[in-house]
């Protein structure tokens, strides 16, 4: 039986895009409130040099998950709960817009766990026809124990790195190889990174359930973007990507739909955190 391939569709349909005449350029240093797909549709093509983002993982449960040895409940966020079909369509829609607003051959780096990383990779490679270059594995030495007491402790998350072009035309992507060797102690940097989970000091103004450590985002920003590049984070959360970009002399634009997280991000960025 022949294998069925999904034909890449590199641009949104007419129904999925706002009128191109209404497009306006995104303003660096701005947090845009609202649904990321709707916001991105108002921007012109090739508005950004890169996208670094951390979407919902679809790991929450309707009643949450309880710890085996306490009454604590976790993984019950409404914004992180989809049916499988809805999550696939959600992923297709926002990545379709990301591929449009990031310039050709710009970097796209997306966080995920085993819950969603395979869907993200499939959409990028087989639905949108992007060239997936590598996967970074983030090992958390102080990861939260498994809450059910029935599985090994989940100690890793992943970052998919894609070049925003077809495999045939992808090239000249940004990667600071010299700096990566410095980080690797003079040797080629491996794609397994050991970095602790977000410290309390970075949560002092408020936190997000999947907030990433600044150390991790600074490494990504440093290696995959250049000074003065404009970076999009379409799931800004509490602003870690923006904080890392600011620290390293890059420009950023964020989108976040939750007013509470927007307020935390604004406080963090105002405090230089």
C-alpha positions as CSV (number, residue, x, y, z in Angstrom):
1,X,0.0,0.0,0.0
2,X,1.5,3.4,-1.0
3,X,2.2,5.9,1.8
4,X,-0.1,8.9,1.8
5,X,1.7,12.2,2.0
6,X,0.1,15.5,3.1
7,X,0.8,18.1,0.5
8,X,2.5,21.1,2.2
9,X,0.4,24.2,2.2
10,X,2.7,27.1,2.9
11,X,0.2,29.9,3.1
12,X,-3.1,30.4,4.8
13,X,-6.3,30.1,2.9
14,X,-8.3,33.2,2.1
15,X,-10.6,32.4,5.0
16,X,-7.6,32.1,7.4
17,X,-6.1,35.4,6.7
18,X,-7.2,39.0,7.4
19,X,-7.3,41.4,4.5
20,X,-3.6,42.0,3.6
21,X,-4.4,45.7,3.1
22,X,-5.1,45.9,6.9
23,X,-1.7,44.5,7.9
24,X,0.5,46.7,10.1
25,X,4.0,46.0,11.3
26,X,4.5,44.5,14.8
27,X,6.1,46.9,17.2
28,X,9.2,45.6,19.0
29,X,9.1,45.7,22.7
30,X,5.3,45.2,22.7
31,X,3.1,42.6,24.3
32,X,0.0,42.1,22.2
33,X,-3.0,40.7,24.2
34,X,-5.3,38.2,22.5
35,X,-5.4,35.0,20.5
36,X,-2.0,34.5,18.8
37,X,-3.5,33.4,15.4
38,X,-5.8,36.4,15.3
39,X,-3.0,38.8,16.2
40,X,-0.4,37.3,13.8
41,X,-3.0,37.6,10.9
42,X,-2.8,41.4,11.2
43,X,1.0,41.4,10.5
44,X,2.8,41.4,7.1
45,X,4.8,38.4,5.8
46,X,8.4,38.1,7.0
47,X,8.1,40.4,10.0
48,X,10.5,38.5,12.2
49,X,13.9,37.0,12.1
50,X,13.0,34.1,14.4
51,X,10.3,32.6,16.6
52,X,11.1,31.1,20.0
53,X,8.0,29.9,21.8
54,X,6.5,27.6,24.3
55,X,2.9,26.5,23.4
56,X,0.4,24.6,25.5
57,X,1.5,21.0,25.8
58,X,-2.0,19.5,26.1
59,X,-1.1,17.6,29.2
60,X,-3.8,18.9,31.6
61,X,-6.7,16.7,32.6
62,X,-10.3,17.5,33.2
63,X,-10.0,16.9,36.9
64,X,-6.3,17.5,37.1
65,X,-3.9,14.9,38.5
66,X,-3.5,14.1,42.1
67,X,-0.2,13.3,43.9
68,X,0.1,9.7,45.1
69,X,1.1,10.8,48.6
70,X,-0.8,14.1,49.1
71,X,-4.0,16.0,48.2
72,X,-2.2,18.3,45.9
73,X,-3.7,18.6,42.4
74,X,-1.8,19.7,39.3
75,X,-2.1,19.7,35.5
76,X,-5.6,21.2,35.5
77,X,-5.1,24.3,33.4
78,X,-8.1,25.0,31.1
79,X,-5.9,26.7,28.4
80,X,-3.8,23.5,28.2
81,X,-6.7,21.1,27.6
82,X,-7.7,20.0,24.0
83,X,-9.1,16.9,22.3
84,X,-6.5,15.2,20.1
85,X,-8.2,16.6,16.9
86,X,-8.5,20.0,18.3
87,X,-4.9,20.1,19.4
88,X,-3.7,19.1,15.9
89,X,-5.8,21.9,14.3
90,X,-4.7,24.4,16.9
91,X,-1.0,23.5,16.2
92,X,-1.5,23.7,12.5
93,X,-3.1,27.1,12.6
94,X,-0.6,28.9,14.8
95,X,2.4,27.3,13.1
96,X,1.0,28.2,9.7
97,X,1.0,31.9,10.8
98,X,4.5,31.6,12.4
99,X,5.8,30.3,9.1
100,X,4.3,33.3,7.3
101,X,5.5,36.0,9.6
102,X,9.0,34.7,10.1
103,X,11.4,35.5,7.2
104,X,12.6,32.8,4.8
105,X,15.3,30.7,6.4
106,X,14.6,32.3,9.8
107,X,14.8,29.9,12.8
108,X,11.7,28.5,14.5
109,X,12.3,26.9,17.9
110,X,9.4,25.3,19.7
111,X,9.3,23.8,23.2
112,X,7.4,20.6,23.9
113,X,7.2,17.4,25.9
114,X,6.4,13.9,24.9
115,X,2.7,15.0,25.1
116,X,2.9,17.2,22.1
117,X,6.4,17.3,20.5
118,X,5.5,14.6,17.9
119,X,2.5,16.6,16.7
120,X,4.6,19.7,16.4
121,X,7.2,17.9,14.4
122,X,4.7,16.3,12.1
123,X,3.0,19.6,11.4
124,X,6.2,21.5,10.7
125,X,7.7,18.8,8.5
126,X,4.8,17.1,6.8
127,X,2.0,19.6,6.8
128,X,3.9,22.9,6.4
129,X,6.9,21.5,4.6
130,X,9.6,23.1,6.8
131,X,13.0,21.7,7.2
132,X,13.4,20.3,10.8
133,X,17.1,20.5,11.6
134,X,17.5,19.1,15.1
135,X,15.9,18.4,18.5
136,X,17.5,19.8,21.7
137,X,16.8,17.8,24.8
138,X,16.7,19.7,28.1
139,X,17.5,17.6,31.0
140,X,16.2,18.9,34.4
141,X,18.4,17.5,37.2
142,X,15.9,18.8,39.8
143,X,12.7,17.8,38.0
144,X,9.4,17.3,39.8
145,X,8.9,13.7,40.9
146,X,6.3,11.7,39.1
147,X,3.0,12.6,40.8
148,X,1.3,9.2,40.3
149,X,4.0,7.0,41.8
150,X,3.5,4.6,38.8
151,X,6.1,5.9,36.3
152,X,9.7,7.1,36.2
153,X,10.2,10.8,36.9
154,X,9.8,12.8,33.6
155,X,13.1,14.7,33.6
156,X,13.3,16.1,30.0
157,X,11.6,18.5,27.7
158,X,12.5,19.2,24.1
159,X,13.0,22.0,21.6
160,X,12.4,21.4,17.9
161,X,14.6,23.5,15.7
162,X,13.3,24.2,12.2
163,X,14.5,26.4,9.3
164,X,11.6,28.3,7.8
165,X,11.9,27.0,4.3
166,X,11.4,23.8,2.4
167,X,14.1,21.1,2.6
168,X,15.1,21.9,-0.9
169,X,15.6,25.7,-0.3
170,X,16.6,25.8,3.4
171,X,20.0,27.3,4.0
172,X,22.1,30.1,5.6
173,X,20.2,29.7,8.9
174,X,21.6,31.5,11.9
175,X,23.6,29.4,14.4
176,X,26.6,30.8,16.4
177,X,28.9,27.8,16.2
178,X,31.8,29.5,17.7
179,X,29.8,30.5,20.8
180,X,28.4,27.0,21.0
181,X,31.9,25.6,21.3
182,X,32.7,28.1,24.1
183,X,29.6,26.8,26.0
184,X,30.8,23.2,25.2
185,X,34.2,23.9,26.8
186,X,36.0,24.0,23.5
187,X,34.2,21.0,22.1
188,X,31.1,20.7,19.9
189,X,28.1,21.5,22.0
190,X,25.9,18.4,22.4
191,X,22.1,18.6,22.0
192,X,21.6,17.3,25.5
193,X,21.6,20.3,27.9
194,X,21.6,20.0,31.7
195,X,20.0,23.1,33.2
196,X,18.0,23.3,36.5
197,X,14.3,24.1,36.5
198,X,13.3,27.7,37.0
199,X,14.6,29.0,40.3
200,X,12.3,30.8,42.9
201,X,14.1,34.1,42.3
202,X,12.6,34.2,38.7
203,X,9.1,33.5,40.1
204,X,9.1,36.2,42.8
205,X,6.8,38.5,40.8
206,X,4.5,35.6,39.8
207,X,4.9,32.4,37.8
208,X,3.5,30.3,35.0
209,X,3.1,26.5,35.3
210,X,5.5,25.8,32.5
211,X,7.8,28.8,33.0
212,X,11.3,28.2,31.7
213,X,14.6,29.3,33.3
214,X,16.2,32.4,31.9
215,X,19.5,30.5,31.6
216,X,17.9,28.2,29.1
217,X,16.3,31.0,27.0
218,X,19.5,33.0,27.0
219,X,21.4,30.1,25.5
220,X,18.8,29.7,22.8
221,X,18.6,33.4,22.0
222,X,22.4,33.7,22.0
223,X,23.0,30.7,19.6
224,X,20.0,31.1,17.2
225,X,19.7,34.8,16.7
226,X,21.9,37.8,16.1
227,X,22.1,41.2,17.8
228,X,19.2,43.4,16.8
229,X,17.2,40.5,15.4
230,X,13.4,40.7,16.1
231,X,12.2,37.6,17.9
232,X,8.6,36.5,18.1
233,X,7.2,34.6,21.1
234,X,3.5,34.0,20.3
235,X,2.9,32.3,23.7
236,X,4.8,34.8,25.9
237,X,3.6,33.7,29.3
238,X,5.4,35.6,32.0
239,X,8.0,37.0,29.5
240,X,11.1,34.8,29.8
241,X,11.9,35.0,26.1
242,X,11.6,38.8,26.1
243,X,13.8,39.0,29.2
244,X,16.5,36.9,27.6
245,X,16.3,38.9,24.3
246,X,16.5,42.2,26.1
247,X,19.5,41.0,28.1
248,X,21.3,40.0,24.9
249,X,20.6,43.0,22.7
250,X,17.8,41.5,20.6
251,X,14.4,42.9,20.0
252,X,11.2,41.0,20.8
253,X,7.5,40.9,20.2
254,X,5.2,38.9,22.4
255,X,1.6,37.7,22.3
256,X,-0.3,36.5,25.4
257,X,-4.0,36.0,26.0
258,X,-4.0,35.8,29.8
259,X,-4.2,39.2,31.4
260,X,-2.6,37.9,34.6
261,X,0.5,36.6,32.8
262,X,0.8,39.8,30.9
263,X,0.9,41.8,34.1
264,X,3.6,39.5,35.5
265,X,5.6,39.8,32.2
266,X,5.4,43.6,32.4
267,X,6.6,43.6,36.0
268,X,9.5,41.3,35.2
269,X,10.6,43.2,32.2
270,X,10.4,46.5,34.1
271,X,12.5,45.0,36.9
272,X,15.1,43.7,34.5
273,X,14.1,40.1,35.4
